[in-house]
Amino acid sequence: MENTLANIVGYVAAMVGTSLMLPQVAKSWKTKSVEDLSFGMTILYFFNCLLWLSYGVLIAAAPVIVANSIALVISIAQVSLLLRYRRNP
């Protein structure tokens, strides 16, 4: 039972972490505005996903690889929207 609970918590955490930026991506896409979005936070999220994906590959952990591959795609989308819609100083 304890192992099952740990797996459930782990998978729920992976789903939440993976979808973390989806509301922001949707808002940026819909409004075509990224003025309220931190460039630094977006880049940190991208590198966080990249590092976790690398870690998952190194330890051959399929759930970590899958979750962070999806999260990396989401972060690339957000960085792309940020670069596309930000105002040039």
C-alpha positions in Angstrom: 0.0 0.0 0.0 2.8 2.4 0.9 4.5 1.9 -2.5 1.2 2.4 -4.3 0.6 5.7 -2.5 4.1 6.8 -3.3 3.6 6.0 -7.0 0.3 7.9 -7.0 1.8 10.9 -5.4 4.8 10.8 -7.8 2.6 10.6 -10.9 0.3 13.4 -9.7 3.3 15.5 -9.0 4.7 14.8 -12.5 1.4 15.8 -14.1 1.2 19.0 -12.1 4.8 19.9 -12.7 4.5 19.1 -16.4 1.4 21.3 -16.8 2.7 24.1 -14.7 3.2 26.6 -17.6 0.1 25.6 -19.6 -2.1 28.4 -18.3 0.5 31.0 -19.0 1.1 29.6 -22.5 -2.6 29.7 -23.2 -2.9 33.3 -21.9 0.1 34.4 -23.9 -1.3 32.8 -27.1 -4.8 34.2 -26.6 -3.8 37.8 -25.7 -0.6 37.9 -27.8 0.9 39.8 -24.8 3.8 38.8 -22.6 4.4 42.1 -20.9 3.5 40.6 -17.5 5.8 37.6 -18.0 9.2 37.4 -16.5 11.9 36.6 -19.1 14.2 35.2 -16.4 11.5 32.9 -14.9 10.7 31.6 -18.4 14.3 30.8 -19.2 14.8 29.2 -15.8 11.8 27.0 -16.3 13.3 26.0 -19.7 16.6 25.1 -18.2 14.9 23.3 -15.3 13.0 21.1 -17.8 16.2 20.5 -19.8 18.2 19.5 -16.7 15.4 17.2 -15.3 15.1 15.6 -18.8 18.9 15.0 -18.9 18.8 13.5 -15.4 16.0 11.2 -16.4 17.9 10.0 -19.4 21.1 9.5 -17.3 19.2 7.3 -14.8 16.9 5.7 -17.4 13.7 6.7 -15.5 10.9 6.7 -18.1 8.4 8.7 -16.0 11.0 11.5 -15.5 11.9 11.4 -19.2 8.2 11.5 -20.4 7.1 14.2 -18.0 10.1 16.5 -18.7 10.0 15.9 -22.5 6.4 17.3 -22.4 7.4 20.1 -20.1 10.3 21.0 -22.3 8.0 21.3 -25.3 5.7 23.5 -23.2 8.6 25.7 -22.1 9.9 26.0 -25.7 6.4 27.2 -26.7 6.4 29.8 -23.9 9.9 31.1 -24.8 8.9 31.3 -28.4 5.8 33.3 -27.5 7.8 35.5 -25.2 10.4 36.3 -28.0 7.6 36.8 -30.6 5.3 39.1 -28.6 7.6 41.1 -26.3 8.1 44.7 -27.0 11.6 45.8 -28.1 13.1 48.4 -25.7 
